Amino acid sequence: MRLWFMSRSICFVSKPFNFVTEQKPLVHFLLATSFASKTDLGYDPTVRRKLVGQGKTKSVVYEYMVYDEEKGREVWYRTVDAVLSNYRANRPLGRAIRVWKVRELDDKGEPFGPTYVLKDYWITLDSMTEGQIQSNIFEAAGRVRSNQDFRKYFMTILHDTIVRIDGKEDTTELHLSAMVDLDSPEYSLKQVELKLPTHTHIGSTHSQSSDDGGMVDADAFLNSLLAQADAEEIAERKRRVYEPRKHARLVFKEVGQSLDQIKDQKLLFGCLIDALHGLKVFHDARYVHRDISTGNLLLCFDHDNQPICKISDLEYALPYLQEQPPGAPEHAHKTGTPAFMAVEVQAKKHLFKGKGQAQFLHNYFHDIEGIWWIGIWHLFYTCPVEGKADLGNIARQVMAAKNIFPDDVNGTVQRLNFFTLPGDCRQVTRIFLHNKELVDIMDGALTKLRKHYSKVEHPLDNIFKHEVFTGSHDALIPFFEQARDIGVEVDHYTNIVTRLLKEKEAKGTSGTDCDSATGRSKGRGKRTGTDAELDSDNNQTKRDKAKEVVV
């Protein structure tokens, strides 16, 4: 038998023992769990699961509690409809982000008032909450801007709290206080070095020694043992770092719509213009967002019912030029949603640099580049509603998209070339015959962005000068205004494929002799990508030809 312990930041497992001959550990465990309180066992009293309605209208809802510091009282909210986002929330380790539409409950436990958005998540112990980060940005930008109108580009936060259990902050360390010192060698969670003999061989795997007398990083050694394992699993294991976390909860006033759900190009590119204005506020405050994506830019409507894009998810935002502390995990340096990450961030190096060396840091251009990638992503994954759509063209479009938008923080060579090599973007996007004008506009925006990169990175120490980035946001806005002005109504390509297949069936054709494409966007998820696959199993030849066209 083995005993397991899991929290949002760590997983322990005991050494195996025979509970027949070694009864004490099992008896100890049974007594401990039998006499422990619910909170000691991991139950969260600030969340209630309820069954509401009658008959066929019965449904499960959740009620969350936040503490109102100003009013000095508890406020309860009930979820409305299905969860908005719970991407990877069921994983034992991680941030466990869940986002819901909610309504406030009165003293009788009945919902009333408008609908808000509640976000329940776990952040690292030394991190600030989203509300604290937003306040710092507002304060810094306010010293530069006399008009407070810039706040309209940000979500309105009604509550921003750290969840408290039995009067204590709910952290992953709360249930580990009775254990031994976790920094002791027996329980150390830090990455360690492993002393290996020089030229060690294990099976057919060769582990080379380093120049410091055979000291080999334990991660590298374990990777050599797992050389035959799935590459993605290895990459995920290398990124895994145990960090203590705390339980945060916030409530937004606005109920926004993520940009990947927008089917009107005029509206989409209008939102991207707003996002660039919002990033100008970040620049004025000397902050970088570090996670621009379709899920973190939300379409909302103001008091006059006019659309406006608001920037959310500020948990990764940092003051520009702030270095990560020594020993910070890899993912602290490389953040973002893979589909919209800047290629320099994915490569962790400057790609347009002149002479000289400089530490790589996320800069203002990388956030701007994320806006550009959203525009391109939209062109790859949508098709005009009005106009002829061909299944073969859509198939080629999807295959190209899989190379340009991989679900991998390290990116791909195709993605890197697409952004950095002049002419590559236009060559790949030649398949978008129905979006020729938009492709030309976005290619022009890319050319302008490349020039700004080259200007700032020549010489390379320019990147440490805040003022050299001034004007870069305004330089890109005209391109997005042109795109907005010629935008049309579109639909996601999977819906177009479904419609075309139904049309074929209605005409009496099976549709099995043509390429088809299916897939989905992960939307609000932190690692947006595509699961698009080609389903034409009976036409491999056509599929291979389509791949050759893309390559």
N, C-alpha and C positions, 0 to 999 in steps of 0.2 A: 504494500500500500504506500501511496505517496500523498502528501497533503499539499494543496496549492493555495496561494494567496495572490489575488490580482486587484490592482487599482488602476486609475487612469494613467499612471506613470510607470508602474513597475509590476513585474511578475516574479514571484518566488515559488520554488518547489522544493520540498524536503527530499532528503535521501530516502530511498526505499527501505521499508522495514516490514517485518513479518508480524502482523497484528495478532497472530495466534501465540507466538512465543514472546513477543514484546508488546504486552497489552497497555503499558503505561502511556505511551504517546496517544493512542486512540482514545483511552479513557479520559485523558487530559483534554483532548480536543472536544469530546462529547460533552463533558462537564462545562467547558468554557463556552461553547455555543449554546448550551441549554440555559445557562444563567446570565448570558449577555443580554444587554438591552437591544432593541431593534436598531438603534443608531450604531451601536457597536458592531452589529452584523452587517451594516452597510445600507440600511434603509434610509431614505431621504424623507424626513417629515415635511419638507417644504414642497413636495409634489404629491398630489392625490390623483388616483385613477378612479373614474366614476362611470357608471352606466346611466345615461339620460334618455328620455323619450319613452314611448310605449309602443308595443307591437312591432310593426315593421319599421318604425322610425327610431328604434333603439340604436344607440351608438355609444362608443367608448370615447370619453373626453379626458383630458388631463387638466388639473388645476395647479398652477404655479404660484408660489408666494414670493413677493419682493418686499423689502423693508423700505418704506418711505422715510428718508432721513429728515426731510423738512417737516413733515406732519407727525413724525415719531410714532408711526403705526404700521402694521402689516397690511399689504394690499394683495388681494388674490385675483388671478386672471384665469379664465377658462379658455381652452383651445377651441378654435372654430375651424371646421373642415379638416382635411388631411394635413399632415405635416408639410411645410413648405420646403424644408431641406433637412435631411438627416444623413448626408453623405458620410459614410464610414463611422457613423455614430455608434454602431453596435460593436465596433472593435474594442477589445479589452483595454488597449493602450491608445492614447491620443487625446485630441481636443473634444471629441464627442459632441460636436455642434449639432444642435437641433433648433430649428426656426419654425415658429408657429404664428398663425393669425390668432389673436386672442381678444377677449372682451373682459372688462373689469367686472367683478362680482360685488353686489351690494351686501348689506349686513345679513340679509336672508339667504345669501348664497345664490342669488339670481343674477345673470348677466345683464348689463345695461351699458348705454353709451356707445361711442364709436368703436370700430375695430382697430386694433393696434398690431404691432409685431413684437413678439418676445423671442429673444435669443438666449439659449442656455448653453454654456460652453465651459471648457477648462483651459486655463492659460498657465504658463509657467509661473512659478512662485514669485520670481523677481520682476514679472511683467506688470505694466500698468494696464488698467482696464481701458476699454474703448472710449468711455466717457472722459477719463483722465487725459488720454492722448488728445482727444478732440479739444478739450479745454486748453491744453497747452498750445495747440495749433492756432486756436482763436486768439489767444493772448498774444502770441508772437506776430500773427498777421495783423492784429489790431494796432500794433505799434508802427506798422508800415502804412496801413490803409486807414484813412479817416472815416470812410463809410463802412458801416458794419453789414452792408448788403451781401457781402461775400458768404455769410452764413447760409444763404439759400442753397448753396451747392453741397450742403452736408445734411445728414439725417438729424431730426430733432429727437434727442434722447430724453425720455421721461423719467426713467429709472436706470441707475447704473450701480450695481451692488455686488459685493462678494457674499455668497451664501454662507449663513452661519448655522451651525448645528450645535444644539445645547450650549449656546452662548459663545462658541468658538468658530473661527473661520473654517469652512469646509475645505481641507487640503488633503492631499494624498499622504501627508506625513501624520495626519491626525490619528490614524489607526496603527502607526508604527512607533509611537512614543515609548511603548513598553519593551521594545526590542533592543538588542545590543547595538553598539555604535556601528552604523552602516559604513563608516569609513575604515573600519578594521579590515585587515587583509582577507579574512574569511568571508566577509559580506560586501567587499568592495564592488561598486558598480561602475568604476571608472575603467576606461580602456587601458589595458596594461601591455607591457612588452614581454615577450616570451623568449627565453634563452634557448637557442637551438644549436646543435652541432653544425659546423660548416658542411655544406654539400649534403644536407639531409635528404634522403629519398623516402617517399612513402608511396608504395605501389609504383605507378608510372608517373607520379607527380613530382616535379623537381622544385625544391624550395631553396632559392639562392640566399646566401648570407649577405649582410650589409657590410659597409666599410668599418663599422664600429665593433668589430670583434664578434660577429655572429648574432648581434641583437636584431631580432626580426619582429616587426609589429604583429601582435596576436591576430589582428583582423586579417592581415595578409596571409598568415599561416593557415587560418581557418578557411579562407577563400581557396587556398590551394587544395585543401581536402575536399572542398565542395565544387571542384572544377567541372564536374559532370552535371551538376545541378542546374536548375533553370536559372538563366542569367538575371531575370527580373527579380527572383527571390533573393539572389545574392546581393543585388543592388539595394533592395529593401532592407536586408539584414545589416548592411554596412551603414545605412543611414540611421538605424535604430539607436537611440541614445536615451537612457533613463533620466528623466528630469522630474523633480517634484512639481506638482501642479496645484492650483487653487480653483475653486468652483465659482464662476462668474455668471451673472444674469443681468440682462438689460432689456428695456422696452423702448421701441421706437414709436413715434407718433404716426409716421407715414407707413402706408402699406405699398411698397414699390413692386415693380415688375422687372425682372432681370432682362438684360438686353438681348439674350439669346432667344427670348420669346417674342420679340417684336417682329412683325411682318410688314411693316411700312418703312421703306428706306428713308423717306423724308423724316420720319420720326426717329429712326435709328441714328442717322448722321447728325440730326439736331441734338440728340443726346450726347453724341461724341464731342460736339462743339461745347456743350455745357461742361462735359468732363474736362476738356482742355482748360476752360476758364477755372474750374475747380482746382486743377493741378497748378495753375498760376498762384492760387492761394497757398498751396503747399510750398511753392518756390519762395513766395514772400515771407512765409513763416520759417523758411530754411528747413523744411521737412521733405522726406521722400516717402511715398506710399508703400512701394515694394510688393504690391499684390494686385495690380490692375487686372480685372477680368470682367466677363459679362455678368458674373454673379455679384460682383462688388460695385457695379454701377447700376443704379436702379431708377427706372422711369417712375416719376411721381407727378402729381398735379398740385399746383399752388392754389391759393384762395380764389383766384379768378378762373380756375379750372384749366389753366395753361400748363402744357407739359414742361417738365424740368427734370434734368438728370441729377441725381444726388450720389455722392461718393460715400460708401460705407466700408465696414470691415477695416478698421484702422489699427488692428492689433499688431501688425508688422511694421507700422510706420515708425520712422526714426528721424532724429535730427540729421541733416546732411553732414557727412564727414565724421559721424560718430562711429568709432570702431567697436567691433564686438570684443567683449572681455576675453582675456587669455583662456584657452581651453573651451571656448564656446563650441557647441556641436556644429557639424557641417551644415545642417539645415538652417541654422541661425544666419549663415552667410548667404545662402541661396534660397530665397523665398519666392513664391509666386505660383501661378497656375500655368502649367507647361505650355498650353496652347497660346498664351499671351505673354510669356516671358521674353524679355529682351535677349537677343542672341549672345550679347556680351555677358550677361548674367549667367546664361546656361554654360558658356565656355569658361567663365570665371577669368576673363582676361580682356584687355582692350584690343579691339580688332581694327581700329582706324588710326592707330597711334603713330607718332613720329619717333624721333630718337628719345632714348631715356627709359627709365623704369619707374613705376609707381604702383603702390598697393592698389589692388582692385577693390572698389567700393561701388555700391549701387548709387547712381546719380540721377539727376532730373530727367535726362534723355531716356533713361530706361523706362520710366513711367510713361513718358510721351509715346515711346515705341509700343507700349502695351495698347494704347488707344488705336494706333495704326493697325496692329495685328487684329483687333476686334473687327475693324472695317473689312480687312481681307478675309477673316474667318467667315464673316457674313456672306461674302461673295461666293465662297467655296461651298457653303452649306445651304444656300437658298436658290430658288429659281423663280423668275417672274411668273405671276399668275396668268397674266395675259401674254400669250405668245406660245409658239410651238416648243415643246420639250421632247427630247429624244432620249430613250433609255440608254443608248450607247454613249451619248455625250455625258449623261449623268454618271455613268459608270466610270468613265475616264476622270471626271471631275472628283469623284469620291476617292479614286486611287491616288490622285495627286494630293488630295487633302490629307490622306493618311501619312504621307511623307512630310508634309509641311507642318502638320499639327499632331505630332505624336504625344502620347500620354507619358512623357518622360522628361524629367527636369533637365536632363543633359542635352535634349534636342536631337537633331539629326544633321548630317552633312547637307542633305537637300534643303533643310530649313535655313541653315547657315548661308549657303550659296544664294538662296532665294532672296535673302535680305542684303547680303554684302556685295554680290557680284552685279555690276551694271548690266542690264539686259536680261538677267535671269528671271526676274519677276515677270517681265512682259512675255518672255518665251513660255513660261509655265502657264500663265493665265490666258494664253491664246485660245484655250478651249472655251473661254467664256464669251462666245460670240454674242450672246444676248446682253452682256454687260460691258461691251467694248468701251463705251464712254467712261463708265465708272472705273474700269481697269486702268485706263489712261490717267485718270485723275489720281488714283491711289499710287500709281507708278511715279507720277510727278511728286506726290507727297513723300514717297520713299527717297527720291533723288534729293529733295530738299533736306530730309532728315540725315542722309549720308553726309551731305556737305557740312551740316552742323556738327556731326560727330568728328569729321576730319578737322574742322576748324578748332574745336575744343581740345582735341588730342594732339595738336601740333603747336607747341611742344606739349608733352604729356602732363607736365605739372600744372597745366591750365585747369585740369579737372578739380583742383583744390581751390579755385577762385569762383566764388558764388556768382559774381557779376557776369562771367562769360556765358552763362546760360540764359541771361535775360533776353527776352524777345523770341526765344525759340518756340514758345507756345503760340504766340501771335503769328509766327511764320507758317505754322501748319493749319491754322484755322481756315484761311481762304480755300484750301483744297476740300475740306470737309463741307464748307458752305456750298461749293460747286456740286459736290456729290448729293447734298441734301436737295438742291434745287432741281435735279434731274431724277430724283429717286422715284421708284414705282412700288406698287404693292407686290410682295413676294410671299412665298411659302417655303417651309422646310422641304428639302429634297425628298425626304422619305414620304411625305404626304403626296408630292408630285408623282413619285414612283407608284404609290398605291393607286392614285387616280388613273394613271396610264394603264396599269395592269387591269383595272376594272373596265376601262374602255375597251381593251382588247378582248376581255371575256364577254362583254356585251356584244361585240361584233362576231363572236363565235370562234376566236382564236385563243389558243392556250397560253401563248406568251412564253412558252418554255424555250423558244429558239432565240431568245434575245437576252442581252445582259440586263440584270436588274440590280438595284442597290438598296440595302436596308441599313438602318442604324439609328443612333440617337445621340443627342448632346447631353452631357451630364449637367448642363445648366448651372445651378447655383453651387455645385460642388466645388471644393478647393482645388481639385486636380482635373479640370475640365478637359475632355478629350473626345475621341470618337470610337465607337465600337462598330463602325461601318464595315460591312463585309459584302463581297459580291457573291450572289447566290446562284449564278448560272452554271450549275454543275454539268449541264449537258452541252456546254459550248466552251470548252477550255481553250480552243484555238482562238476564238474571238477575244477571250479574256487576255491571252498572251499578247495578241496584237495590240490591244488597248494599252497594255503596260508598256510596250515598246514605244507607242506614241508619246506617252507621258515622259518616259525616260529621255 
